[in-house]
Amino acid sequence: MKKLLLLIALSYSLFAELKEVNAQTLLQMQKQNIPVIDIRTPQEWKERGIIKGAHKIMFFTPNGGAEVPNFMYKLGTLVKDKNQPFIIYCAHANRTKKLGQWLSDKLGFKKVYELKGGIEYGWIDKGFKTVKE
């Protein structure tokens, strides 16, 4: 029984928690070719722009649904290994918290980062620019 409890404890420790990064850290990680993924909707990309160099891969639809197959396919083109780090962001970090926890807890991605405060409070409000594509 003790071995089983130890095994369960060790298996939980293998899952990393969602980590927050600020704008400066995001830029440093981006320079190291760590993918940055904007999970917002096309309307949000159009209205507020995106972080230069970010990949646009919508996860939550405007009506609250999820684009799981499309998102996972496109994520797989950028992130080849569950130990490879990547950064996700949305408008205020609410959606990235949900998605990030799901990716790490349920799918086993070990290095999922989110932009603290999202693009609104963690990027634009800090004086960083976006690009409109």
Contacts in CASP RR format, 6 or more apart in sequence:
PFRMAT RR
TARGET T0000
AUTHOR 0000-0000-0000
METHOD contacts of the structure
MODEL  1
MKKLLLLIALSYSLFAELKEVNAQTLLQMQKQNIPVIDIRTPQEWKERGI
IKGAHKIMFFTPNGGAEVPNFMYKLGTLVKDKNQPFIIYCAHANRTKKLG
QWLSDKLGFKKVYELKGGIEYGWIDKGFKTVKE
14 110 0 8 1.000
15 104 0 8 1.000
15 105 0 8 1.000
15 108 0 8 1.000
15 110 0 8 1.000
16 104 0 8 1.000
16 109 0 8 1.000
16 110 0 8 1.000
16 111 0 8 1.000
16 112 0 8 1.000
17 104 0 8 1.000
18 96 0 8 1.000
18 97 0 8 1.000
18 100 0 8 1.000
18 101 0 8 1.000
18 104 0 8 1.000
18 112 0 8 1.000
18 113 0 8 1.000
18 114 0 8 1.000
19 111 0 8 1.000
19 112 0 8 1.000
19 113 0 8 1.000
19 114 0 8 1.000
20 93 0 8 1.000
20 113 0 8 1.000
20 114 0 8 1.000
20 115 0 8 1.000
20 116 0 8 1.000
21 29 0 8 1.000
21 87 0 8 1.000
21 113 0 8 1.000
21 114 0 8 1.000
21 115 0 8 1.000
21 116 0 8 1.000
22 115 0 8 1.000
22 116 0 8 1.000
22 122 0 8 1.000
22 126 0 8 1.000
23 115 0 8 1.000
23 122 0 8 1.000
23 123 0 8 1.000
23 126 0 8 1.000
23 128 0 8 1.000
26 36 0 8 1.000
26 51 0 8 1.000
26 87 0 8 1.000
26 113 0 8 1.000
26 115 0 8 1.000
29 36 0 8 1.000
29 85 0 8 1.000
29 87 0 8 1.000
29 113 0 8 1.000
30 36 0 8 1.000
30 53 0 8 1.000
30 87 0 8 1.000
34 85 0 8 1.000
34 86 0 8 1.000
34 87 0 8 1.000
35 55 0 8 1.000
35 78 0 8 1.000
35 79 0 8 1.000
35 86 0 8 1.000
35 87 0 8 1.000
36 51 0 8 1.000
36 53 0 8 1.000
36 54 0 8 1.000
36 55 0 8 1.000
36 86 0 8 1.000
36 87 0 8 1.000
36 88 0 8 1.000
36 89 0 8 1.000
37 54 0 8 1.000
37 55 0 8 1.000
37 57 0 8 1.000
37 75 0 8 1.000
37 78 0 8 1.000
37 86 0 8 1.000
37 87 0 8 1.000
37 88 0 8 1.000
37 89 0 8 1.000
38 45 0 8 1.000
38 50 0 8 1.000
38 51 0 8 1.000
38 54 0 8 1.000
38 55 0 8 1.000
38 56 0 8 1.000
38 57 0 8 1.000
38 88 0 8 1.000
38 89 0 8 1.000
38 90 0 8 1.000
38 119 0 8 1.000
39 57 0 8 1.000
39 58 0 8 1.000
39 59 0 8 1.000
39 60 0 8 1.000
39 71 0 8 1.000
39 88 0 8 1.000
39 89 0 8 1.000
39 90 0 8 1.000
39 95 0 8 1.000
39 96 0 8 1.000
39 99 0 8 1.000
40 56 0 8 1.000
40 58 0 8 1.000
40 90 0 8 1.000
40 91 0 8 1.000
40 95 0 8 1.000
40 119 0 8 1.000
41 58 0 8 1.000
41 60 0 8 1.000
41 61 0 8 1.000
41 62 0 8 1.000
42 56 0 8 1.000
42 58 0 8 1.000
43 62 0 8 1.000
44 91 0 8 1.000
45 56 0 8 1.000
45 132 0 8 1.000
45 133 0 8 1.000
46 132 0 8 1.000
48 91 0 8 1.000
48 119 0 8 1.000
48 120 0 8 1.000
48 124 0 8 1.000
48 130 0 8 1.000
49 119 0 8 1.000
49 130 0 8 1.000
49 131 0 8 1.000
49 132 0 8 1.000
49 133 0 8 1.000
50 56 0 8 1.000
50 119 0 8 1.000
50 130 0 8 1.000
50 131 0 8 1.000
50 132 0 8 1.000
50 133 0 8 1.000
51 89 0 8 1.000
51 119 0 8 1.000
51 123 0 8 1.000
51 128 0 8 1.000
51 130 0 8 1.000
51 131 0 8 1.000
52 129 0 8 1.000
52 130 0 8 1.000
52 131 0 8 1.000
53 131 0 8 1.000
54 89 0 8 1.000
55 74 0 8 1.000
55 78 0 8 1.000
56 133 0 8 1.000
57 70 0 8 1.000
57 71 0 8 1.000
57 74 0 8 1.000
57 75 0 8 1.000
58 67 0 8 1.000
58 70 0 8 1.000
58 71 0 8 1.000
59 66 0 8 1.000
59 67 0 8 1.000
59 68 0 8 1.000
59 71 0 8 1.000
59 95 0 8 1.000
59 99 0 8 1.000
60 66 0 8 1.000
60 67 0 8 1.000
60 90 0 8 1.000
60 95 0 8 1.000
60 99 0 8 1.000
61 67 0 8 1.000
75 86 0 8 1.000
78 86 0 8 1.000
79 86 0 8 1.000
79 109 0 8 1.000
82 107 0 8 1.000
82 108 0 8 1.000
82 109 0 8 1.000
82 110 0 8 1.000
83 110 0 8 1.000
83 111 0 8 1.000
84 111 0 8 1.000
85 111 0 8 1.000
85 112 0 8 1.000
85 113 0 8 1.000
86 109 0 8 1.000
86 111 0 8 1.000
86 112 0 8 1.000
86 113 0 8 1.000
87 113 0 8 1.000
87 114 0 8 1.000
87 115 0 8 1.000
88 96 0 8 1.000
88 99 0 8 1.000
88 100 0 8 1.000
88 112 0 8 1.000
88 113 0 8 1.000
88 114 0 8 1.000
88 115 0 8 1.000
89 96 0 8 1.000
89 114 0 8 1.000
89 115 0 8 1.000
89 118 0 8 1.000
89 119 0 8 1.000
89 123 0 8 1.000
90 96 0 8 1.000
90 118 0 8 1.000
90 119 0 8 1.000
91 118 0 8 1.000
91 119 0 8 1.000
91 120 0 8 1.000
92 117 0 8 1.000
92 118 0 8 1.000
92 120 0 8 1.000
92 121 0 8 1.000
93 114 0 8 1.000
93 115 0 8 1.000
93 116 0 8 1.000
93 117 0 8 1.000
93 118 0 8 1.000
93 121 0 8 1.000
93 122 0 8 1.000
96 114 0 8 1.000
96 115 0 8 1.000
96 118 0 8 1.000
97 114 0 8 1.000
100 109 0 8 1.000
100 112 0 8 1.000
100 114 0 8 1.000
103 109 0 8 1.000
103 112 0 8 1.000
104 110 0 8 1.000
104 112 0 8 1.000
115 122 0 8 1.000
115 123 0 8 1.000
116 122 0 8 1.000
119 130 0 8 1.000
122 128 0 8 1.000
123 130 0 8 1.000
124 130 0 8 1.000
END
